[in-house]
Amino acid sequence: MKHTKLSIAVFAIIGLLILFISSCKYGNVEGRFETEIYNKAKSTDGYVWFKYSAISLQKSAGSGHEQPLLKTRYNNIASAQLDSLGKIKTGAAFPEESMIVKELLDNNGDIEVYAVLYKNSKHPNADSKGWVWGYYNKNGTVRISSSLKGKNCSGCHSQSLNEDYMLMNKYYP
Ligand code: HEC
């Protein structure tokens, strides 16, 4: 009898340990994805601003984002889809490794949130069009997990006049 109780306890402990270790591992993989995207989004190296201007814009009437000001930039791959005015070309299709970052700013112009669209169709968190949707606080903590595959974002970004999900042209003509 004593023996049975002991083995039940041992099994229970082993079971809990396995659960604990596997959840840590999962957490790390998720965390690594988010950190990679956040780091790419945070760096401004090689980025080009919408309309080639780093000026802060008032958020538009259609914005799904709470902060009052914003600035949008395109990495060196995405920026090939901009025209001579720095707007997105009609019919644009962003190639793999394109990254578009919208900096959401408070009233002082300080960054609060990075909203990210990252084209990487092989990424485990990519949606059916190959885009990964990231949403990070300034310090890198995740605000909305990219594992949700843009569930909170893509409906609004699929509205009329989007170009490969992009809405800047529509709201800042
Ligand atoms: C209710 C509508 C709505 C929702 C929901 C929404 N957005 Fe947006 N988003 C916009 C609009 C409108 C713009 C154009 C700039 C502005 O006014 O904010 C925009 C701009 C952007 C841009 C700049 C690129 C471009 O041209 O569109 C990125 C990146 C972005 N959003 C990411 C996200 C992410 C990530 C989410 C989900 C966590 C999200 N958005 C949810 C409406 C929305």
Residues whose N, C-alpha, C, O or C-beta is under 5 A from the ligand:
A	BS01	HEC	K59 S60 G62 S63 G64 T72 I100 V101 K102 A115 V116 L117 W133 G134 Y135 I144 N152 C153 C156 Y165 M166 L167 M168 Y171
